Structure formats: C-alpha cells, structure tokens
Amino acid sequence: MLVILSGVAGAGKDTIKKEIIKRMDNVKSIPSFTSRAPREGDVPGQTYIFLSKEEFEEKIRNNEVYEYDIHHNNYYGTSKKILNEESKNGIIIKDIDVNRNRNLKKYFKRYQNSYNIFKSSKRRITS
C-alpha cells in the first residue's frame, strides 16, 4: 500500500510521517532521489539518495523515476525500483510536494491501495 502525504513546504508532512512511522510497525518511508547537496542532519540513503544532476538526468532518460520536479535548480523524484520493491513488504508512506503528487498520482490512480492525504494548513487535513 502507498500513502502519500502532500502539501506545501512547511505544512508538516514530515512531522506527520515520522509520527505515523513511530506508532505503526508496518509503515516505512522511502527516500527520494535529489540532486541537491546534503544538508546538516541529512542521512544519505535515509533522508534522500543524493545524485549529481547528470546522474539524475540519466535516471529520467532511462525511465527510472515515477515522477520528478525541479525546485531551486535541484531535481527531486521517486525511484521506481525502490518504491516497487519496498511496497511489496508493507505500507509505504511518502511525503512530497503538491507538484510531485500530481505526477505520482498519474501512475497510482488505478490502484486501490494508494491513498492521498493533503496537508493544506496547520488546522485541517483533507483527502
């Protein structure tokens, strides 16, 4: 099953994701690919999979990503291989921005086990 948390930057997606993972043993998160440089606190392979811009563009050409977007001149995207493998073993929770969510939904709208939760403000969560 795939659960997508989607909202604007700073809406609290990561906080919600961490709390769900903490409370449920069968839920895990998968990292996104990114071409940005690691920041303090990032754990390569856990928070993100860091790639060069060229490596990311190669993954796009090779159709290895379900979706991607560019923010502040850096690519962000979801690995087909990682998502396909990990979703066989339980519930995957993915937090992504609104633009990437639109792209990812195109692939998963036909699956019953794909759910979207939109975080639009600090007061309300809608689906």
N, C-alpha and C positions, 0 to 999 in steps of 0.2 A: 504494500500500500504506500502511496505517496501523499504526504500532506505538505501543502505549500503555504507558507506564511508570506504574505506580500504586503508591502506598504512603502511609504516614502522613507528616506533616510531619517533616522532618529525616532521612528514611530514605536520602537520597542520590540521589533521582530526577534532580535537575538535574545533579548531577555525572556520573552515568551518561550522560545525554542529551548533555551537552557533549563527553564523551569519544567517544561514537559519532559525533557530527557531525564532530569533529576528524579521525577516522580514515577516514570514508567520504564521498566527494564527492557522492554522490547522495542523501544524507539531510539533511533540514532540519526545523526546528521552526517551528511557527506560534504566535503569541501568543494568549493567552486574552483575552477581554473581562474587565474588572473595574471595579467602582465605587469601589474604594479609591483613596486619593490616592497619587501616585507617591512612591517612597522613593528615598533616595540610591542611585545606581547603576542605577536603572531607566532604560531607553531606550524612550520611548513608541513603540509600533508594533513593537517588537522583543521586549521582555520582556512587556509587556502592551499592550492597547489600552484606554486609560483613558476611561471614560464616567461621566457623572453617574448617580446612582441612577435618575433619571427616564428617561434615555436607555436604560439597561439594561432597565428595566421595559417600555419601548416595544418593544425588540427581542424580549422574551419574548412580549408580546401579538401581535407581528407574525410569530411563529414563525421568528425568525431565528437561534435558537440550538438546537444539538442537545441540550445539557444545561446546567444551571446549578445552583449551590448557593450558600448564604449562609454565610460564615464571618466572625465578629466584626463582624456587621452590614454586611458588604460582599458584593456579588454577584461570582461568578466563573463564567465559562461559555465554551463553544466556539462560534464563529461557523460557521454552516452554509456561508455563501458562501465564506469563506476556506478552510475545510477542503476543500470540494468542488473549488474552483479549484486549490489547491496540490497536492492528491493526484493530479491528472492528470499532474503533472510529475515524479514520483519518489516517494521514500519520505518519509512524514511521521512524525516521532516527537513524541509528545505526552506531557508529564508532568502528571498530575493526581492529586488525592487519591482515596481509596477510594470516597467517596460519589459523586463526579462520574463515576468509572469505571463504576459500576453503571448510571448513567443513559446514558452514552455507549455501553456495550455493547448496550443495547436496540436501538440503531439499526444497529450494525455486526455483530451476531452472524450475520447471513445472508451476509456477505461472506467469501470465503476469504482475502482479502488483509488481514485485520485480525488483529493479534496482541496479546495482553496479556502483559505481564511485570510480576509483582508483586514489589515490594521490601518484604520483611517484616522484615528485620533486616540488620545490617551483615555478617552471615556467610553469608546464604543468599538466592538469588534463585530463585523458583519461577514456573512459568507455569500 
